[in-house]
Each structure stands twice: as C-alpha cells, then as structure tokens.
Amino acid sequence: MKKAITTGIAVMTAGVLLFGGSAQAAVYTVKSGDSLWKISQTYNTTTNKLSQVNQLTSSEIYPGQTLQVPGLATYSVKDGESMWNISVKQGVSLEALIAANPQVSNPNNIWSGLKLNIPDKFGTTALATPAAPAAPSVPSTSNLAKPALFADGKFPLAKGTYTQPLENNYADERYWSANGDEIRKHEGVDIIAKKGTPVYSVLDGEIVNFGWNELGGWRVTIRVNDTTQFYYAHLNGYASGIGKGSIVKKGQLIGYVGSTGYGPEGTQDLFDPHLHFGIYSTTPSWHSVDPFSYLKWWEQNQ
C-alpha cells in the first residue's frame, strides 16, 4: 500500500456501532491516490462491503471524503510472536495488521504485552450513513498515445468481466513477504474480477515460469520477445494443456482469476480475487516496467 493510506490510519476515530454491538466502525479520511480497492486491502474487507456501508453508487472517491470501515479488535502480543505470526493466527493480511497499528514504529520489533489493533475479518455491516457527494468524472482515455511496443496486445480479461475503471497501483508499498519483515514495491497492476474469470495471453510467447510462487500464488510467466516477460499471478487454476515450455498464442486461455499467494502452496483468500499483471525487462538487468499505459491501450482497443 502507498504511504498515504498507512498515514491515513492516524486520522481515524471511533464511529457508529456495528450491528450486534461487539465492535465499532471507524472513520477513514480519503487521501490523494486512495481507491476503494486500496482501502479495502488495508482493512481486510472488500470494495463491495465498503460501497454498501457507505451507500456509494460508484467506485469513485476523492480526497477529503470520509468513509466508514469495519472496526478494530485488540490483541495482546505473547512471547515469541511476530506480526506475521499474529496475522496468520488472526486470519488477516500482514498489510492490514501493520496499517491498523501506526503506533508501532517498527513492525519487526514487538514485545509481549503490546496491544495491537486487529482489523475486522468478518466484514460486519455498519449502520447506514448518508451517501457522499459524487466525485469528479474520470478523464476520457480516447486520446491515449499508441505505445511503441506491444500495441497489438489483447487485454488479458474479456470486456465486462472485470471492475472498471482500472487503477494504477504499480509501485504501491506491499508488506507481505515470506519472512514477514520486508516492505517492497508492487511490481504490477491489479485487475479486479470474480474468482474463476478467464485470463487470456496478451501476446504470443513461451511459458518460462509456471506453478506456485509464495508471492504470486499460481502464476504464469510468458516470454514475449528476447528481452520481455509478461507475468500473470494469483490464479485460481490453469487452462488445460499448458505448462513450462508451452508455446501460447495471443488471446489463448491460460488460466482463471483467483486469490492465491502470500504463503505456502495452497494459500488463498488473504485478499480479494484479482489478476496481478506485470511486465519485466531483462535488459540491461532484470527490472519491472509499469504496465498501466499498456493495459489502458489494450483495454481501449478491445
């Protein structure tokens, strides 16, 4: 998540009581660069629940807007525990746990008896609140510049099968890692869709990586030319007949949207289902490339 989201936790205050009286909703003030997706990931909820709680009629939000999100429980740290251990035990993502505890200056240094806020993992619905004013409309993408490379690519999901508009979360901060103590850069763009939504190859290429990855879950990496690889992650499953070394064609079914990853093989549902799409260049050395402008171009030209 971006720092704007993390620092936004500090401005949260107690809000309306949730049904059942066992927890409270909290009020979050939207920061520049926020989206319903980013906020839902911070608090381990979903965009649908945020929209329902706040009576939103679209996914558009704007800086200064206040949103109600599910409340926080508390947990007393025990000897030998880490943020990672606690996130697994409580069934919440490590990102959400860190974001909910801005008072902990170093998430790698916690101690017995420390009180932590635990994000609500049950998604209890809060009492209805008045709808917020409509946000400004999204600028048209009809005048996008044609990219110098890969302009003939196919958008990886079919029109109407994913949440629009696309949001560029490339380079956002991410907190999950295998050892629980790494803050890293998000090296792709997340396309929100229901579990099981078909995923298609953007271009012709060869599958060079296939199978489980702790970060990406079930993933496919396709080499599309001598210096570029496309990465599809968090899949729920694969299309039949493909594997490492397979040659695929543009528009060929390669798998299905899921929520796998962030742990050992089989881990899933620690975040909303989505396709993580990344682009990597191998020259002059291996590095990620922001795929957002390519995705927008392919989307516009579906």
Summary of the structure (lengths in Angstrom):
residues: 302
radius of gyration: 19.9
end to end distance: 29.6
largest distance: 59.2
contacts: 936
relative contact order: 0.14
helix: 15%
strand: 30%
